[in-house]
Amino acid sequence: MYFTGIIIAVCTFLTIGIWHPIVIKTEYYWGTRPWWIYLVIGLTCIIAALFIENAIVSAVVGVFGASALWGIGELFAQRKRVLKGWFPKNPKRLADYEK
């Protein structure tokens, strides 16, 4: 039996599960300003995945990078969700929400 697909699927699920709260916390504490960090992480991981010979590790690193890039859009979407009142605003950053 081959478990490669199952391993990659579980790692993908966990990676998405990890990025979801990271995006929420990032927006809460720093707003959308750190989007470029997500970009650097994403591009670095995707480029690194091209040079990793092991299929499972390469896939997991690639998925992590793609999730980081997807997180950029989610970071800006999270700001909109906060403005709609779906998530709490950080009281120390209330001036940021008036822009």
PyMOL CGO cylinders between C-alpha atoms (Angstrom):
from pymol import cmd
from pymol.cgo import CYLINDER

trace = [
    CYLINDER, 0.00, 0.00, 0.00, 1.11, 3.53, -0.76, 0.3, 1, 1, 1, 1, 1, 1,
    CYLINDER, 1.11, 3.53, -0.76, 0.46, 6.25, 1.78, 0.3, 1, 1, 1, 1, 1, 1,
    CYLINDER, 0.46, 6.25, 1.78, 1.99, 9.20, -0.10, 0.3, 1, 1, 1, 1, 1, 1,
    CYLINDER, 1.99, 9.20, -0.10, -1.36, 10.71, -1.09, 0.3, 1, 1, 1, 1, 1, 1,
    CYLINDER, -1.36, 10.71, -1.09, -2.81, 10.32, 2.39, 0.3, 1, 1, 1, 1, 1, 1,
    CYLINDER, -2.81, 10.32, 2.39, 0.28, 11.86, 4.00, 0.3, 1, 1, 1, 1, 1, 1,
    CYLINDER, 0.28, 11.86, 4.00, 0.17, 14.84, 1.64, 0.3, 1, 1, 1, 1, 1, 1,
    CYLINDER, 0.17, 14.84, 1.64, -3.58, 15.26, 2.21, 0.3, 1, 1, 1, 1, 1, 1,
    CYLINDER, -3.58, 15.26, 2.21, -3.20, 15.25, 6.00, 0.3, 1, 1, 1, 1, 1, 1,
    CYLINDER, -3.20, 15.25, 6.00, -0.29, 17.68, 5.83, 0.3, 1, 1, 1, 1, 1, 1,
    CYLINDER, -0.29, 17.68, 5.83, -2.30, 19.96, 3.54, 0.3, 1, 1, 1, 1, 1, 1,
    CYLINDER, -2.30, 19.96, 3.54, -5.22, 19.89, 5.96, 0.3, 1, 1, 1, 1, 1, 1,
    CYLINDER, -5.22, 19.89, 5.96, -2.94, 20.69, 8.90, 0.3, 1, 1, 1, 1, 1, 1,
    CYLINDER, -2.94, 20.69, 8.90, -1.18, 23.46, 6.98, 0.3, 1, 1, 1, 1, 1, 1,
    CYLINDER, -1.18, 23.46, 6.98, -4.46, 25.18, 6.16, 0.3, 1, 1, 1, 1, 1, 1,
    CYLINDER, -4.46, 25.18, 6.16, -5.50, 24.70, 9.78, 0.3, 1, 1, 1, 1, 1, 1,
    CYLINDER, -5.50, 24.70, 9.78, -2.27, 26.35, 10.93, 0.3, 1, 1, 1, 1, 1, 1,
    CYLINDER, -2.27, 26.35, 10.93, -2.53, 29.34, 8.56, 0.3, 1, 1, 1, 1, 1, 1,
    CYLINDER, -2.53, 29.34, 8.56, -6.13, 30.18, 9.47, 0.3, 1, 1, 1, 1, 1, 1,
    CYLINDER, -6.13, 30.18, 9.47, -5.39, 31.36, 13.04, 0.3, 1, 1, 1, 1, 1, 1,
    CYLINDER, -5.39, 31.36, 13.04, -2.08, 32.92, 11.93, 0.3, 1, 1, 1, 1, 1, 1,
    CYLINDER, -2.08, 32.92, 11.93, -3.99, 35.17, 9.51, 0.3, 1, 1, 1, 1, 1, 1,
    CYLINDER, -3.99, 35.17, 9.51, -6.53, 36.11, 12.18, 0.3, 1, 1, 1, 1, 1, 1,
    CYLINDER, -6.53, 36.11, 12.18, -3.86, 36.93, 14.77, 0.3, 1, 1, 1, 1, 1, 1,
    CYLINDER, -3.86, 36.93, 14.77, -1.74, 38.83, 12.24, 0.3, 1, 1, 1, 1, 1, 1,
    CYLINDER, -1.74, 38.83, 12.24, -4.64, 41.09, 11.30, 0.3, 1, 1, 1, 1, 1, 1,
    CYLINDER, -4.64, 41.09, 11.30, -5.61, 41.58, 14.94, 0.3, 1, 1, 1, 1, 1, 1,
    CYLINDER, -5.61, 41.58, 14.94, -2.15, 42.63, 16.14, 0.3, 1, 1, 1, 1, 1, 1,
    CYLINDER, -2.15, 42.63, 16.14, -0.55, 44.19, 13.05, 0.3, 1, 1, 1, 1, 1, 1,
    CYLINDER, -0.55, 44.19, 13.05, -3.28, 44.75, 10.47, 0.3, 1, 1, 1, 1, 1, 1,
    CYLINDER, -3.28, 44.75, 10.47, -2.49, 44.10, 6.82, 0.3, 1, 1, 1, 1, 1, 1,
    CYLINDER, -2.49, 44.10, 6.82, 1.00, 45.64, 6.95, 0.3, 1, 1, 1, 1, 1, 1,
    CYLINDER, 1.00, 45.64, 6.95, 2.89, 42.28, 7.20, 0.3, 1, 1, 1, 1, 1, 1,
    CYLINDER, 2.89, 42.28, 7.20, 1.46, 40.98, 3.92, 0.3, 1, 1, 1, 1, 1, 1,
    CYLINDER, 1.46, 40.98, 3.92, 4.95, 41.11, 2.39, 0.3, 1, 1, 1, 1, 1, 1,
    CYLINDER, 4.95, 41.11, 2.39, 6.20, 38.62, 5.00, 0.3, 1, 1, 1, 1, 1, 1,
    CYLINDER, 6.20, 38.62, 5.00, 3.60, 36.16, 3.72, 0.3, 1, 1, 1, 1, 1, 1,
    CYLINDER, 3.60, 36.16, 3.72, 4.87, 36.85, 0.19, 0.3, 1, 1, 1, 1, 1, 1,
    CYLINDER, 4.87, 36.85, 0.19, 8.49, 36.15, 1.12, 0.3, 1, 1, 1, 1, 1, 1,
    CYLINDER, 8.49, 36.15, 1.12, 7.57, 32.96, 2.99, 0.3, 1, 1, 1, 1, 1, 1,
    CYLINDER, 7.57, 32.96, 2.99, 5.36, 31.76, 0.15, 0.3, 1, 1, 1, 1, 1, 1,
    CYLINDER, 5.36, 31.76, 0.15, 7.84, 32.40, -2.65, 0.3, 1, 1, 1, 1, 1, 1,
    CYLINDER, 7.84, 32.40, -2.65, 10.73, 30.97, -0.63, 0.3, 1, 1, 1, 1, 1, 1,
    CYLINDER, 10.73, 30.97, -0.63, 8.83, 27.76, 0.09, 0.3, 1, 1, 1, 1, 1, 1,
    CYLINDER, 8.83, 27.76, 0.09, 7.64, 27.34, -3.49, 0.3, 1, 1, 1, 1, 1, 1,
    CYLINDER, 7.64, 27.34, -3.49, 11.13, 27.87, -4.88, 0.3, 1, 1, 1, 1, 1, 1,
    CYLINDER, 11.13, 27.87, -4.88, 12.57, 25.51, -2.25, 0.3, 1, 1, 1, 1, 1, 1,
    CYLINDER, 12.57, 25.51, -2.25, 10.01, 22.86, -3.22, 0.3, 1, 1, 1, 1, 1, 1,
    CYLINDER, 10.01, 22.86, -3.22, 11.48, 22.86, -6.73, 0.3, 1, 1, 1, 1, 1, 1,
    CYLINDER, 11.48, 22.86, -6.73, 14.82, 21.68, -5.35, 0.3, 1, 1, 1, 1, 1, 1,
    CYLINDER, 14.82, 21.68, -5.35, 13.61, 19.06, -2.85, 0.3, 1, 1, 1, 1, 1, 1,
    CYLINDER, 13.61, 19.06, -2.85, 13.96, 15.56, -4.22, 0.3, 1, 1, 1, 1, 1, 1,
    CYLINDER, 13.96, 15.56, -4.22, 11.64, 13.77, -1.77, 0.3, 1, 1, 1, 1, 1, 1,
    CYLINDER, 11.64, 13.77, -1.77, 8.11, 13.94, -3.21, 0.3, 1, 1, 1, 1, 1, 1,
    CYLINDER, 8.11, 13.94, -3.21, 6.31, 14.14, 0.14, 0.3, 1, 1, 1, 1, 1, 1,
    CYLINDER, 6.31, 14.14, 0.14, 8.56, 16.83, 1.60, 0.3, 1, 1, 1, 1, 1, 1,
    CYLINDER, 8.56, 16.83, 1.60, 8.50, 18.80, -1.66, 0.3, 1, 1, 1, 1, 1, 1,
    CYLINDER, 8.50, 18.80, -1.66, 4.70, 18.67, -1.77, 0.3, 1, 1, 1, 1, 1, 1,
    CYLINDER, 4.70, 18.67, -1.77, 4.34, 19.71, 1.86, 0.3, 1, 1, 1, 1, 1, 1,
    CYLINDER, 4.34, 19.71, 1.86, 6.76, 22.63, 1.45, 0.3, 1, 1, 1, 1, 1, 1,
    CYLINDER, 6.76, 22.63, 1.45, 4.96, 23.66, -1.74, 0.3, 1, 1, 1, 1, 1, 1,
    CYLINDER, 4.96, 23.66, -1.74, 1.57, 23.51, -0.05, 0.3, 1, 1, 1, 1, 1, 1,
    CYLINDER, 1.57, 23.51, -0.05, 2.92, 25.54, 2.86, 0.3, 1, 1, 1, 1, 1, 1,
    CYLINDER, 2.92, 25.54, 2.86, 4.18, 28.17, 0.41, 0.3, 1, 1, 1, 1, 1, 1,
    CYLINDER, 4.18, 28.17, 0.41, 0.93, 28.24, -1.53, 0.3, 1, 1, 1, 1, 1, 1,
    CYLINDER, 0.93, 28.24, -1.53, -0.97, 28.61, 1.74, 0.3, 1, 1, 1, 1, 1, 1,
    CYLINDER, -0.97, 28.61, 1.74, 1.23, 31.55, 2.69, 0.3, 1, 1, 1, 1, 1, 1,
    CYLINDER, 1.23, 31.55, 2.69, 0.47, 33.22, -0.64, 0.3, 1, 1, 1, 1, 1, 1,
    CYLINDER, 0.47, 33.22, -0.64, -3.22, 32.49, -0.22, 0.3, 1, 1, 1, 1, 1, 1,
    CYLINDER, -3.22, 32.49, -0.22, -2.93, 34.03, 3.24, 0.3, 1, 1, 1, 1, 1, 1,
    CYLINDER, -2.93, 34.03, 3.24, -2.18, 37.42, 1.67, 0.3, 1, 1, 1, 1, 1, 1,
    CYLINDER, -2.18, 37.42, 1.67, -5.68, 37.54, 0.22, 0.3, 1, 1, 1, 1, 1, 1,
    CYLINDER, -5.68, 37.54, 0.22, -7.15, 36.17, 3.41, 0.3, 1, 1, 1, 1, 1, 1,
    CYLINDER, -7.15, 36.17, 3.41, -5.35, 38.86, 5.44, 0.3, 1, 1, 1, 1, 1, 1,
    CYLINDER, -5.35, 38.86, 5.44, -7.15, 41.59, 3.48, 0.3, 1, 1, 1, 1, 1, 1,
    CYLINDER, -7.15, 41.59, 3.48, -10.41, 39.62, 3.59, 0.3, 1, 1, 1, 1, 1, 1,
    CYLINDER, -10.41, 39.62, 3.59, -9.99, 39.31, 7.37, 0.3, 1, 1, 1, 1, 1, 1,
    CYLINDER, -9.99, 39.31, 7.37, -9.79, 43.10, 7.61, 0.3, 1, 1, 1, 1, 1, 1,
    CYLINDER, -9.79, 43.10, 7.61, -13.15, 43.30, 5.81, 0.3, 1, 1, 1, 1, 1, 1,
    CYLINDER, -13.15, 43.30, 5.81, -14.62, 40.70, 8.15, 0.3, 1, 1, 1, 1, 1, 1,
    CYLINDER, -14.62, 40.70, 8.15, -13.46, 42.76, 11.13, 0.3, 1, 1, 1, 1, 1, 1,
    CYLINDER, -13.46, 42.76, 11.13, -15.02, 45.90, 9.65, 0.3, 1, 1, 1, 1, 1, 1,
    CYLINDER, -15.02, 45.90, 9.65, -18.30, 43.99, 9.22, 0.3, 1, 1, 1, 1, 1, 1,
    CYLINDER, -18.30, 43.99, 9.22, -18.17, 43.08, 12.90, 0.3, 1, 1, 1, 1, 1, 1,
    CYLINDER, -18.17, 43.08, 12.90, -17.67, 39.36, 12.38, 0.3, 1, 1, 1, 1, 1, 1,
    CYLINDER, -17.67, 39.36, 12.38, -14.36, 39.42, 14.30, 0.3, 1, 1, 1, 1, 1, 1,
    CYLINDER, -14.36, 39.42, 14.30, -13.26, 41.70, 17.15, 0.3, 1, 1, 1, 1, 1, 1,
    CYLINDER, -13.26, 41.70, 17.15, -11.29, 44.88, 16.51, 0.3, 1, 1, 1, 1, 1, 1,
    CYLINDER, -11.29, 44.88, 16.51, -8.04, 45.40, 18.36, 0.3, 1, 1, 1, 1, 1, 1,
    CYLINDER, -8.04, 45.40, 18.36, -8.75, 48.38, 20.68, 0.3, 1, 1, 1, 1, 1, 1,
    CYLINDER, -8.75, 48.38, 20.68, -5.09, 49.43, 20.44, 0.3, 1, 1, 1, 1, 1, 1,
    CYLINDER, -5.09, 49.43, 20.44, -5.43, 49.80, 16.66, 0.3, 1, 1, 1, 1, 1, 1,
    CYLINDER, -5.43, 49.80, 16.66, -8.85, 51.42, 16.30, 0.3, 1, 1, 1, 1, 1, 1,
    CYLINDER, -8.85, 51.42, 16.30, -7.38, 54.28, 14.22, 0.3, 1, 1, 1, 1, 1, 1,
    CYLINDER, -7.38, 54.28, 14.22, -6.30, 51.72, 11.60, 0.3, 1, 1, 1, 1, 1, 1,
    CYLINDER, -6.30, 51.72, 11.60, -9.93, 50.72, 11.01, 0.3, 1, 1, 1, 1, 1, 1,
    CYLINDER, -9.93, 50.72, 11.01, -10.99, 54.28, 10.20, 0.3, 1, 1, 1, 1, 1, 1,
    CYLINDER, -10.99, 54.28, 10.20, -8.86, 54.39, 7.05, 0.3, 1, 1, 1, 1, 1, 1,
]
cmd.load_cgo(trace, "trace")
